[in-house]
Amino acid sequence: MSARAGIVVTGTEVLGGRVRDRNGPWLSDRLTELGIELAHITICGDRPDDIEAQLRFMTEQGVDLIVTSGGLGPTADDMTIEVVASFTGRPLYLDERLEARIAEILKPLSRRFRNLNFDAIRKSNRKQALVPEGSHIIDPAGTAPGLVVPSRDGIPAIVVMPGPPRELHEMWPQAVASDAFEQSAAGRTDYRQSTLRLFGIPESEIAETLRVAAVEIENFEALEITTCLRRAEVEVVVRREPDAEETWSELLQLVSERHGPTLFSRDGSTIDEQVAELLSGHRVGVAESCTGGLMAARLTERSGSSGYVAGGVVAYSNEAKASLLGVDTDLIERHGAVSPEVAEAMAEGALARFDADSAVAITGIAGPGGGTELKPVGYVCWCVKAPEATLSRDVRLPGDRAEIRDRSTTVGMHLLRRALRGEDAPF
């Protein structure tokens, strides 16, 4: 069995949802890259009893390594190091070298803010230089140092890291390089992971394919498979050890045979990455209403220096569609602002307004109110024009406003991908 780890994210602000946990998923990826099995991720508030309860739980689960993030600041509610010291039975001591290092980091603050009492600040931050005996100290990227506390007496090694993601990311390599980390992760495995992405099928179809695979593919149980529905796409993540490569190849072949047209990514690349590559050398204009500019934002996010996004128009009112995109008001009157005909006219308008060779237009009813029996909330129309093809689609999407907007941009991305590839059928 591979070395196993647990992650404890501390912070009342994270527990209460005011701050989104970015450290747990990031650490999970890093541990997987190292071949360490992740057993649990927990989140707790800044309360000593609760932090100790998480450490005890992880220990009882038999993990080899615990990674904590957060609770290393100078204020009274930052208690992680004290709790770790108590839990591991290691007395705290003041590390003078670390104290001096923190003081050097703090000096620029006194120059920037002249009313600050540097001696008072240094005294407050002295708390951050208290470390459990026998710990490996990781120099701070901010003011908070990290620690690797070696395993002892049935207690796993504990890696103590700061909460701010930038600091954690910078300090992580030092933690991994420590002897205590290496010893605790001695049993790690060389995991390999692949991601398949499909669009245009329900998750139940993949579930049926996996049931077939379990019967037809020898050693299928050697594959660890997770599926999830995300942004209207089905994501299949397959993790295995090196001796299961043939099994993985057979599964890939089976999925390709059963779902070929909908399997748009065999290498884990996202639809956004694929569209960005296809748009090289093109100029794309965007016209949207119900998505409120999210389509243009999603395209722009990956345009980088290539700058293929020529521009975008967010036009909710009929007057805006007419004045900004040149949509015929009679066309809107005949078919309605949310219609395939108006979506195509919006795409034509984006091509002309931005002197583009490709365009994406989206018009729909995202709610929460509005809609009719014929065109209810969730009814969305798309038109994508590219040099190689023009594709249109209109469907009713489930969900609330945020979900409808998110799924609408995903459908737009997939239509644009197919149009740029010269595929004349939407999906």
RANORHU-V924672 format. One line per field, one symbol per residue. ss: DSSP state (H for helix, E for strand, - for the rest). phi: phi as a letter, one per 40 degrees, with the letter a starting at -180 (. if undefined). A space follows every 10 residues. Layout:
ss: ???
phi: ???
//
This chain:
ss: ---EEEEEEE -HHHH----- --HHHHHHHH HHH---EEEE EEEE---HHH HHHHHHHHHH ----EEEEE- ---------H HHHHHHHH-- -EEE-HHHHH HHHHHHHHHH HH-----HHH HHHHHHHHHE EE---EEE-- -----EEEE- -E--E-EEEE E---HHHHHH HHHHHHH-HH HHHH------ EEEEEEEEE- --HHHHHHHH HHHHHH---H HH-EEEEEEE --EEEEEEEE EHHHHHHHHH HHHHHHHHHH HHEEE----- HHHHHHHH-- ---EEEEE-- ---HHHHHHH H--HHH--EE EEEE---HHH HHHHH---HH HHHHH----H HHHHHHHHHH HHH----EEE EEEE------ --------EE EEEEE----E EEEEEE---- HHHHHHHHHH HHHHHHHHHH -------
phi: .cdbbbbbcb hcccdcgcbc cbcdcccdcc ccdcgbccca bbbaccbdcc cccccccccc cgccabbbbh gbccccccbc ccccccccgb ccbccccccc ccccccddcc ccbccccccc cccccddccc bcdgcccbdc cbbccbabcc cafgcccbcb bccdddcddc cddccccccc cdccbcccbc cbbbbbbbbh bcccccdccc ccccccbcgd ccccbbbacb fgbcbbbbba cdcbcccccc cdccccccbd ccccabbgcc cccccdcccd gbbbbbbabc cfgccccccc dbcfccfccc iabbbccccc ccccbgcccc ccccbgcbad ccdccccccc dccbfbbbab bbbabcgcbg gbccbcdhcb bbabbadcab bbaaabcchc dccccccccc cdccccdccc cgccbci
//
